[in-house]
C-alpha cells in the first residue's frame, strides 16, 4: 500500500468513531511496520506478470552475456540467472556493471549470499557480514523492482556452515537478513537457502525434514516471513534419475518441501524458485541429460507457482562441476542447444527506473542515500493518524 493510497483512504473515512478507530489503528500499525522494516512482502508478485521462468546458474557475473543469449533465445525475454556473491567480492564497479548488463540484456538476477571457503568448509556468516551485504546490495541500482536474494547455501551440510549443522543458527541469520535487508528497502525479495533433499541424518548432514522442523522450533514464523521458497530439485539418486521419478529427492522435491512447511504457512502460498537442478553426464550421456531436461521443462515443471528454474551450471572448465556444465570448455553441448531451442515467454517484470548513481570514489560497502522525503511523508501521516486516534478516544 502506498502513502498516497493511505491518504486517500483516510479522506474517505466516515464519521463513525468505531470504524475510524479501527482504521486508524490499522494504518498506524502498517506505518510502524514500514518505518521499522519489520515486514516481509516484496514490491510485487513475480507471478502476476508475464514471466520467463527459464534461467541458468552462473559462477561469475562476467558470464551474463553468454547466459542471456541462451535463456532468452527462442522468443524469451527476462530470463533468470542465479549467481553467488562472496563477502570478499563486494566491488561496487564490478557488480553495478553486472546489474547494468542485466538490464540491457533483459535478465533478472538472483544473488546468493556466500562467505569464503576455509579449510574444508564455508565459514559461518556473522552479523557484520549481513549488515555489510545489506548496505552494499542496497547501494546498487537493480534492473527490476524485485531484488532477489538467497540467504546462503545448503546449510543442512556441515561443510556449508563452518563445519557443523545448526538449523537454529541458520534461522537466526535468516531472520537477521530479512530484518536488515527490509530495513534498507522493501524491494528486496528474500529467499531461504536451498537445502539438499537427499542428505541423510548423519554427523555431517541433516535431513531436510529435521532441519526444517528445528528451524520452526527456533522461530515458528520464519517461513511465513519469507517472500518465496528456494528448492534444489535434483534428479537423485546420483543426479541421474528419470524426470518422471517421484519423491522428495527428485525434480519435484519442491512439492514435498512446500507441503511440509504448510503447517507454519497457514493459507499463505510461497512462489517457488528452483535455483539448482540438472543432470550430471557421467552416468548418463550429455544427449540423454539434454533429453531429460527438455522433458522436465515441458512436462514436469509446469506448475503456475514456479517463478524461475536455473539449472546448475552454465560453464565449468575444470573441477568437480564439469559433469554438470552446459558448456564444454566454452563450446556448445546438447544441453546448451536444448536450452536455446526451448520455447520461452517474453517476460514483463516491473522495471526499476532509477538511474545508476555516479560514484567517483568507489566504496565497496557504500550505504545508499535515504529517501528523506518519503520518510517525512510517512511520519506526517503517522502523526495525523495518531492525533485522530487520540481525538476519538475522548
N, C-alpha and C positions, 0 to 999 in steps of 0.2 A: 504494500500500500504506500503510495507516495504522499509527501507532505501536502501537496495541493489537493489531493483527494480527501485527505483528512480534514482540511479546512472546509472543503465543500460539504462534507458530511456534517460537520459541526453547524454550518449555516442552515442546514435543513432540519435541525432538531426541533421538535415540538416543545411546547411549554410544559409538557408533562414532566414533573420533577423526578419521578421514579425512573422514567425512561432516560432522562438526561443524566441522572446519577450513574446508571449502568453504563451508558455510552461513554461518559467522561472517564469512568474507571477503566474501561477497556482501552480507550485512547491513551490514557496515562500509562497503563501497563505496557502497551505496544511501544510507546515512545521511550520508556525506560529501557526496554529490551534493545531498541535501536541504538540508543546512546551508549549503552554499556557493552554492546556487542554480543549479548547472550541470546542469539537467535541463530537458527540453522538453515533457513530456507535460502537457496541461492536465487540469483536475479531472475531466472526464467527456467521453465521446464524444457529441456532439450528435445523432448518427445512431442512438444506442442507445435513444432515447426517441421518443415521438410528436412529429413536427416539422412545423410550418407553414413551408414554405420560401418562401412569398410575402412579399415585402418591398418597400421603396421607398428610394431615396436622397433625403435631405433636405439643405438647405443650413444650416438653423438649428434648434437644439433646440426652439425655440418652436413648430415645425410638427408636433410629435409627436401632438397631439390629432387633427388632420385626417388625418395619415398612418395613425394607428391605426384610425380609422373605416373607412379604405379597405382596408388589408391584413388586417384581422380580420373584415371583413364576410363574409356567406355561410358561416357555420359555423367561421370561423377564430379562433384564439387564439394569442398569442405569435408573431406575425409579426416580421420584422426591419426595422430602419432602419439605414442607413449614414449617418453624419454626420461631417463634418470638425471637428477641434478644433485651433485655431491656438495657436502658442506665446504669442501676446499676448492670449489669451482664457481664461486659467486662473482663472476666478472660481468659487470653491467654491459659493457660494449658487446661482449660475446652473446649474451642472452637477449639483449634488445635487438640485435641483428637477427637472431633466430625468430623472435616474435614478429619483426617486420617482414621477414621472408615468409613466415606462416600466413600472414595477412595477404601478401602479394600472391602467393601460390594457392590460397584458399585451403588452408589446412588448420584443423583445430588441435592445439597442443594439449596433452595430458602430462603434467610434470610429476614424476615420482621422486619424493624426497629420499635422499640417501646420505649415509655418513661416509666413512672411509674404511677400507679393509686393513686390519692389523692382525698379524699372526695368522690364525686360520678362521677369523670371523669378522663381520662388520661390527664396529664399535656401537655401543648404545648411544642414542641421542640424549642430550641433556636440555634443560630449559633454555639455556642461552642459544643452542643450535636452532630451536624452534623460533625463538624471537628473531634471530638473525635471518632465518628463512622468510619469516612473515614480513619483515622490513624490506628485505631485498626484493622479493617477488611482488610486493605491492608497489615498488618503485618503477616497475616495468609497465609499458603500455602493451596490453594484450590484444590479440586480433578480435576476440569475441567477448561479449559481456560476461559470459560464464568463464571463470578461470579455474580449470580443473586441476586439483591437487590430490595425489595419492600419498598417504602417510606411511612411507617406508614399505618394506617388502617381506612377505612370508615370515613373520615373527614366531610362527609355531615351529621354526627351525632354530636351534641354538646358534648356529653359525651366522644367522641373520640378526642376532640380538646379543652381541657381546659374549657369546659362548654359553648362554643359558636360555631357557624358555621361561618367560614370565608374562602371562596374559595380564596380570594386574599392572605391571609396569607399562606394558604397551597401552593399556586402557588409559592410564594417567597421561601418557604422551599424546594419545589421540585426542583426549578431552582438551588438553592444553593447546594443541594445534588448532582445534576448532575455535576455541575462545580467542586465541591471539590473531588468527587469520581473519575471523569475522569482525574483530575489533578494528582491523585495518580496512576491510571492505566487505560488504555483503555480496560482492560479485564472486568471491571465492566459493567454489563448489567442492566440498571436502568429501573424499572417498577414503575408506579404510584400506589397509594393506591387503592385497590378495593373499589368501592362505593356501598352503599345499594340502589339497584334499586327499592326497594319497599317503600323507605322513602318518605313521603309527604312533601309539603311545610308547615312548622309549625314554632313555636317559637324555637323548639329544633332540627329540621331536615330541610333538603333542598332536593328537588327532584333532581335526577341525571342530568336532562337537565339544570336546573337553575345553579347547581353547576358547571357543565362543561362550560356553557356559560359565567359565571362570571370569571372562570379561564382563558378562552380565551381572555376575555376583558382585564384582567390584563396583560397577556403575550400571544400574538397571535401565537407565535411559540413554546409554551411549549409542545404541543403534538407532533410536528414534531421532537423535540429533544429527545424523548423517544426511548428506544430500543424495547419496547414491550408494550402490554396492559394487565392490570390485571382486571379480572372480578369475582365478587361474584355471580355466576349464580345459585341462589337458586330457588327451585320449589315453589314459592308462589301461593296462599296465605297460610300463616301459615306453610311454609316449608313442605307442604303436597300435592302440586299439582301433576297432572299427568305429566309424562315425555313428553307427546305429546302436552301439553299446549303451546300456543304461546303468546308472549307479552314480554315487557321489564323486567317484574319481574318474568320470568320463567327461565328454564335452558338454554334457547337460548338467554338470555338477552344480552350476549356479542355481538350478531349480531346488535342489536339496538344501543348499545353504539358505536361500530365501525362506523356504518352508520352515526351516529350523528356527530362524530368528523371528518368525511371525509372532510368537508369544510375547516378544518385547516391542514389536512394532504396532500392535493393535490393527487398526484399519488403514494405517499408512502403507503406501506401496513405494518401494525404492526402485528407481531406474537402474538397469544392470549395465556394467561396463566389464566386458571380458578383455582384460588388458594383457593377458598372456594365454596362449594356446598354440596348438600346432603339432605336427607330426615330425619326429626326427627320422632321418633317412639313413639309418644303419641297419635296422632290422627289416625295413621296407625300402623300396627304391624311391627316388625323387618323383618319378612319374606316378607311382601309387600314392605318395604323400599329396601330390597335387590333386589327384582324383578325389581323395578323401576330403581334402579341404574344400573343393568345389561342391561336393555333396553336403558338407556341413553348412556352408553359406546358403546354399539353395534350398535345403530341405530340413535342416535341424535348427539353425539359429534364426528362426523366422518370427519369434515372439515380439509383440509390439513393445514389450518392456525393455528390450535391448537397445541401448544407445550406441555403443561402439564395440567393435571387435578388432583388436590389434594383435595379430599373431606374432609370435616370437620366432625369428628376429630378422630384420631386413638384411643385414650384412655382417658376417663374422669371418674374417680372413683366416684365423687360426684359433687354436684352443678348443675347449670342450663344447663350445656352442656352434661350431661349424656344421654339425649334424642337423641343426635347426635352420641354418641360414637360407634365405630366399635367393640370395646371390651367391655364386661360387667364385670367390676371388674377384669380385666385381662384375662377373658375367651373368647373363640371364640363365635361369633354370626353368624347368617345367612349372615349379611353384610360382615364380615371379610372373611368368607368362600367364598362368591361370588367373592371378590376381589382376593383371592388366585387363584381361578379357572379361572378367566378371562384370556383369551388367550392374550399374550403380545409379544412385539417385543424386540429383543436383541439390545438395543441402542448402538450407536458407537460415543459418543461425543468426541471432541478433549480433550485429557488429558493434564493437566499441569504436566510437567516432573520435575518441580522444587523440590529440596529436602527441607524437613522441616528444618527451621533454628534451631540451637541448642542455646537456650537462657537459661543461667544459673540463671540469676536474672529476674524473671518474671515481666514484666511491663504491667499492664492491658491496657495501651494506647500506646504501643510501636509503633514507627514510622518505617516503613520498610526502608532498605537502598536504596539509589537512584542508578540506573544503570548509573554511570558516563560515561562509555564507549559509551553507546547508545546516551546519550545527546551530548557528544563531536562529535560523528559521524554526528548527525543531525545539530549541529551548523556549522561544517565544510562544510557540503553540502549546508546549507543555505548561508554561506558566499560566496561559489563558485557561487551559483545561482545569488546572488546579484551583484557580480563582472561581470558576463556575461551580466546581465541586464543593468548595467551602460555602458559597452562597446558598447552594441547595440544602446543605446540612442545617442551615439556620431556620 
